[in-house]
Every structure is written in C-alpha cells, then in structure tokens.
C-alpha cells in the first residue's frame, strides 16, 4: 500500500529544510545502527555465539551477567532491528519537487 503525503510551503525554497531534516535523521539512524552492531558484536565475541542463536537458544542463566546482561543483549537486538526497519522505510520514500 502506498501512502502519499503533501507538504506545502509559502516560500518556494522552504522544502530544503525538510529534506535536510530527513537526511540528518537518516544519518542519526545510521550512527545508531553502527553503534548497535558494535554492541552486538561485543556480546557475540564474549559468548562465542551469534545474536540469533542467543535469542532462540539461551536464557539469562547462560550469561555471566544474568538477567541484566540478557535484557541488555536482547534489547540491543530489538532496538537494532527497529532502527534498520525505520531507515529502510525512509530510504524507500520518494518525493517530487515542483519545477522552480
């Protein structure tokens, strides 16, 4: 399903601020994704398993950090997935600018 959004400005060049804000937000998402991947890599290196394996086969009792570390690892994985989804959605967005 396609959703169309229309934004109108009084000034012809005002669209640039919106495009700039979207680009800045995409950069923040990319930085968050990179940070999340680094965090997951630290957990994976520490325990010698992939995050997928951790999420499907391990419990808090399997981690030296117990519940806290389990929640951190699982939470980081969920956050990374959300950031990647949001970035993908923004990357797919199309826009049309009027002839100026």
C-alpha positions as a printed Julia matrix, in Angstrom:
100×3 Matrix{Float64}:
  0.0     0.0     0.0
  1.29    3.42   -0.91
  0.68    6.44    1.27
  1.03    9.9    -0.16
  1.87   12.93    1.97
  1.71   16.51    0.73
  3.56   19.37    2.41
  3.01   22.91    1.21
  5.24   25.92    1.9
  4.76   29.65    1.49
  8.32   30.06    0.21
  9.49   28.15   -2.88
 12.84   27.07   -1.37
 11.49   26.07    2.07
 11.39   22.39    1.07
 15.16   22.29    1.58
 14.77   22.43    5.36
 12.52   19.35    5.29
 14.9    17.42    3.04
 17.81   18.46    5.24
 15.99   17.28    8.37
 15.2    13.92    6.76
 18.83   13.49    5.69
 20.06   14.4     9.19
 17.66   11.91   10.76
 18.81    9.17    8.37
 22.41    9.9     9.39
 21.46    9.57   13.09
 19.74    6.27   12.32
 22.86    5.03   10.53
 25.01    6.04   13.5
 22.64    4.22   15.85
 22.74    1.13   13.66
 26.53    1.14   13.63
 26.63    1.53   17.43
 24.1    -1.28   17.84
 26.08   -3.61   15.6
 29.23   -2.88   17.63
 27.38   -3.66   20.86
 26.02   -6.93   19.49
 29.49   -7.88   18.23
 30.85   -7.44   21.76
 28.23   -9.81   23.18
 28.79  -12.3    20.36
 32.55  -12.24   20.88
 32.2   -12.61   24.64
 29.94  -15.66   24.42
 31.03  -17.11   21.07
 27.51  -17.27   19.64
 25.5   -15.2    17.19
 22.73  -12.95   18.38
 20.23  -15.17   16.54
 21.48  -18.18   18.49
 21.34  -16.21   21.73
 17.75  -15.11   21.12
 16.49  -18.58   20.23
 18.53  -20.88   22.47
 19.83  -19.08   25.53
 18.4   -17.87   28.83
 19.62  -15.39   31.43
 21.15  -18.26   33.39
 23.51  -18.91   30.46
 25.12  -15.46   30.81
 27.63  -14.46   33.45
 25.81  -11.13   33.79
 22.48  -12.87   34.38
 19.2   -11.04   33.88
 20.76   -7.62   33.35
 23.05   -8.79   30.57
 20.25  -10.82   28.97
 17.97   -7.78   28.89
 20.79   -5.6    27.5
 21.65   -8.03   24.71
 18.05   -8.78   23.75
 17.12   -5.1    24.0
 20.03   -4.06   21.82
 19.0    -6.63   19.19
 15.4    -5.38   19.22
 16.47   -1.74   19.02
 18.82   -2.5    16.11
 16.0    -4.19   14.23
 13.73   -1.2    14.78
 16.4     1.25   13.61
 17.11   -0.81   10.49
 13.4    -1.0     9.66
 12.93    2.73   10.11
 15.95    3.53    7.94
 14.73    1.17    5.22
 11.35    2.88    5.22
 12.95    6.32    4.88
 15.28    5.08    2.15
 12.25    3.91    0.15
 10.46    7.25    0.42
 10.1     9.14   -2.84
  9.42   12.81   -3.3
  8.59   15.09   -6.16
  9.69   18.7    -6.25
  7.93   21.27   -8.37
  9.77   22.98  -11.18
 11.24   26.15   -9.68
